[in-house]
Amino acid sequence: MIKVTIWNENTGQDHPDVVKVNPGGIHKTLAAFLEKEEDFEVRTATLEDEECGLTDDVIADTDVLIWWGHCSHHAVPDAVADRVAKAVNKGMGFIALHSSHLAKPFTRLMGTTCTLKWRDGDSERLWTIAPYHPIAEGVPECIELESEEMYGERFDIPQPDELIFLGWFGGGEVFRSGCVWNRGYGRVFYFQPGHETNRSYSEPGIQKIIINAVRYTDPKIRREIIDSPHVKSR
């Protein structure tokens, strides 16, 4: 079994426009299709939970952590963010969705500002540019999203180790929408679609990408990162 923890800041998700699309919160929307996978064991956690629901015990029992945040990145304690980043370096998979490009664990793992251009409300064509990649298995060449939040370049991230999806928006902007990085013994996948008032997570192709990403970032090994001792010159 792959143990999956879905984290959602859950801020402002009682707004009628959000409830209409994601009743119960985005973590429930994601859990609804991930729980159908026989090899996934799924739990959820939110900002309101003690230690954000990401205690040492929960992290130790998580193979892949899916993170959705938007307006409350600052409210995540530094200790929790450090705990997550450390776990990724030790092998835990980490999937950052949509506005989680500014989440504390993600920016720690990237080491850059992770800022981008954005505009609410546009159509998007999500192109699969690495069809051979395991995250793209069974995914159409192009997924049409009638409405999404436009994210555009420049996206201030390190050069991805693997670029799998490219987004094109109605205004002409392009965006690196699906990227993988290796960090320590772990893998990080950033995936752009998923604004809270859009139905992107109900799209079968989008669901397939997230399911594939869980399997791809599932740790092959978990071990401590040991700093090399400093060698003093004579």
C-alpha positions in Angstrom: 0.0 0.0 0.0 1.1 3.6 -0.7 0.2 5.8 2.2 -1.0 9.1 0.9 -1.6 12.2 3.1 -3.6 15.0 1.5 -3.0 18.4 3.1 -5.3 21.4 2.5 -5.1 24.8 4.2 -8.9 24.8 3.9 -9.1 28.6 4.2 -12.1 30.3 2.7 -13.4 27.1 1.3 -16.9 27.7 2.7 -17.5 30.3 0.0 -20.5 29.3 -2.1 -18.5 29.4 -5.3 -16.0 26.9 -3.8 -18.6 24.7 -2.1 -20.4 24.3 -5.4 -17.2 22.8 -7.0 -15.5 21.2 -3.9 -18.1 20.4 -1.3 -16.3 19.5 1.9 -13.1 21.1 0.7 -10.5 20.4 -1.9 -8.9 17.6 0.3 -12.2 15.8 0.1 -12.4 16.2 -3.7 -8.9 14.8 -4.1 -9.5 12.0 -1.6 -12.7 10.9 -3.4 -10.9 9.7 -6.5 -7.6 8.7 -4.9 -9.4 6.4 -2.4 -10.7 4.4 -5.4 -7.1 3.1 -6.1 -6.7 -0.3 -4.4 -3.1 0.3 -3.6 -3.6 3.7 -1.9 -4.3 4.3 1.8 -5.5 7.9 2.0 -5.8 10.3 5.0 -6.4 14.1 5.0 -5.1 16.9 7.2 -5.8 20.7 7.3 -4.3 23.8 8.8 -6.8 23.7 11.7 -5.5 20.4 12.9 -3.0 20.2 15.7 0.5 20.8 14.2 -1.4 21.2 10.9 -2.2 17.5 11.1 1.5 16.8 10.1 3.0 15.5 13.4 6.2 13.5 13.4 4.1 10.3 13.6 2.0 11.3 10.6 5.0 12.2 8.5 6.7 9.0 9.4 3.6 7.1 8.2 3.3 9.0 4.9 4.8 7.8 1.6 3.5 10.7 -0.5 2.3 14.1 0.8 -0.1 16.0 -1.5 -0.2 19.8 -0.6 -2.8 22.3 -1.6 -2.4 25.9 -0.3 -3.5 29.3 -1.4 -3.9 32.3 1.0 -2.5 31.0 4.2 1.1 29.9 3.5 2.3 32.2 6.2 0.1 30.4 8.8 2.0 27.2 8.5 4.6 27.0 11.3 8.2 27.0 10.2 8.7 23.8 12.3 6.1 22.0 10.2 7.5 23.2 6.9 11.0 22.1 8.0 9.7 18.7 9.0 8.1 18.2 5.6 11.2 19.3 3.7 13.4 17.1 5.8 11.1 14.1 5.2 11.3 14.7 1.4 15.1 14.7 1.5 14.9 11.4 3.4 12.7 9.9 0.6 9.0 11.0 1.1 7.3 12.0 -2.1 5.9 15.5 -2.3 3.2 16.8 -4.7 2.6 20.5 -4.7 -0.7 21.5 -6.4 -1.6 24.9 -7.9 -1.0 27.8 -5.5 1.3 25.6 -3.5 4.1 27.0 -5.5 4.4 29.5 -2.6 4.0 26.9 0.2 6.8 27.0 2.7 7.8 23.3 2.2 8.0 23.8 -1.6 10.0 27.1 -1.5 12.4 25.4 0.9 12.9 22.5 -1.4 13.3 24.8 -4.5 15.5 27.5 -2.9 14.0 30.2 -5.0 11.1 32.6 -4.8 8.8 30.4 -6.9 6.9 33.5 -8.1 5.0 33.7 -11.4 2.5 35.7 -13.4 -1.2 35.1 -12.8 -4.6 36.1 -13.9 -7.9 34.6 -12.7 -10.3 33.1 -15.3 -9.0 31.8 -18.6 -9.1 28.7 -20.8 -6.2 26.3 -20.7 -4.8 23.6 -23.0 -2.5 21.3 -21.0 -0.1 19.7 -23.4 1.7 16.4 -22.6 5.3 17.0 -23.8 6.9 13.9 -22.3 4.4 11.1 -23.3 7.0 8.5 -22.4 7.1 9.6 -18.7 5.3 7.4 -16.1 3.3 10.4 -14.9 2.0 10.8 -18.4 1.0 7.2 -18.8 -2.6 7.0 -20.1 -2.9 10.8 -20.3 -4.2 12.5 -23.5 -1.9 14.5 -25.6 -3.9 17.6 -24.7 -6.4 18.3 -21.9 -8.8 21.2 -22.5 -9.8 23.1 -19.4 -12.7 25.5 -20.0 -11.7 27.7 -17.0 -8.6 27.9 -14.9 -6.4 30.5 -13.2 -3.7 31.6 -15.6 -0.2 31.0 -14.4 2.5 32.3 -16.7 6.2 32.6 -17.1 8.6 33.6 -15.7 8.1 30.9 -13.1 11.1 31.4 -10.7 12.0 27.8 -10.1 15.2 25.8 -10.5 15.5 24.0 -13.9 13.3 21.0 -13.5 14.9 17.6 -13.7 11.9 16.5 -15.8 9.4 18.7 -17.6 6.2 16.7 -18.4 3.4 19.1 -19.1 3.2 22.6 -20.6 0.2 24.8 -20.2 -1.1 27.3 -22.9 -3.7 29.8 -22.0 -6.3 31.8 -24.0 -4.3 35.0 -23.5 -1.3 33.4 -25.2 0.8 32.8 -22.0 2.7 29.5 -21.5 3.7 27.8 -18.3 5.7 24.8 -17.1 2.7 23.1 -15.6 4.1 19.7 -14.6 7.7 19.5 -13.3 9.7 17.0 -11.3 12.8 17.5 -9.1 14.9 15.1 -7.2 15.7 16.3 -3.7 17.9 14.1 -1.6 16.3 10.6 -1.7 12.9 12.1 -2.5 11.0 13.3 -5.6 8.9 16.5 -5.9 6.2 17.0 -8.5 4.6 20.4 -9.1 1.3 20.5 -11.0 -0.4 23.7 -11.9 -4.2 23.1 -12.5 -6.6 23.3 -9.5 -8.0 26.7 -8.7 -10.6 26.3 -6.0 -13.5 27.7 -8.0 -12.7 25.5 -11.1 -13.6 21.9 -11.8 -10.2 20.8 -12.9 -10.0 18.0 -10.3 -13.1 16.5 -11.7 -11.5 16.1 -15.1 -10.5 12.4 -15.7 -7.2 13.4 -17.3 -6.2 15.6 -14.4 -7.1 12.8 -11.9 -5.0 10.4 -13.9 -2.0 12.7 -13.7 -2.3 13.0 -9.9 -2.7 9.2 -9.5 0.3 8.6 -11.7 2.3 11.2 -9.7 1.6 9.4 -6.4 3.0 6.2 -7.8 6.0 8.0 -9.3 6.9 9.9 -6.2 6.3 6.9 -3.9 9.7 6.5 -2.2 12.0 3.7 -3.3 14.1 4.1 -0.2 13.8 6.1 3.1 17.0 6.9 4.9 18.7 9.6 6.9 20.7 12.4 5.2 24.0 12.5 7.0 26.2 15.6 6.7 29.8 14.9 5.7 32.2 15.9 8.4 34.3 19.0 7.6 37.9 18.1 6.8 40.3 20.5 8.5 43.4 21.5 6.5 46.7 21.2 8.3 
